Amino acid sequence: MGTIGFEDFMAVDIRAGTVIETETFPEARKPAIKLWVDFGDEIGVKKSSAQITDHYAPEGLVGRQVTAVVNFPPRQIGPFMSEVLVLGFPDANGAIVLASPDQVVPNGSRMA
């Protein structure tokens, strides 16, 4: 990958939010979980579909803080409209591990 300027980095709006609701997503082509994430007053609650079923169960995600790109356009995933991209890293087997703050931060906090 090539280098980018600071302005390029600042164009990607990465925020912290708290998962407030989850559902299984059996209609997805690959196993996924529907997430509703609270990003605070400025952004509100946004939906996301995340392929994170190898490490996470829906009920264990409620109350967890996650990070997400909040300024991508919404994307239709089957019958579900995903509004943000929840971030994670692949483990040694390619299964996604969520990227999240290691301490609680206010919902809507922007990555700096």
BELRA-V281761 format. One record per backbone hydrogen bond with DSSP energy under -1.0 kcal/mol. CO is the residue of the C=O (numbers start at 1). NH is the residue of the N-H. Records with the same first field share a line. If there is no record, write none. Layout:
CO: NH ; NH
//
This chain:
5: 9
6: 10
9: 12
12: 14
13: 70
14: 111
15: 68
16: 108
17: 66
18: 38
19: 63
21: 36
23: 34
25: 28
32: 25
33: 50
34: 23
35: 48
36: 20 ; 21
37: 46
38: 18
40: 44
44: 39
46: 37
47: 83 ; 84
48: 35
50: 33 ; 52
52: 56
57: 60
58: 61
61: 64
64: 19
66: 17
67: 87
68: 15
69: 85
75: 82
77: 80
80: 77
82: 75
85: 69
87: 99
89: 97
91: 94
95: 91
97: 89
99: 67
106: 109
109: 16
//
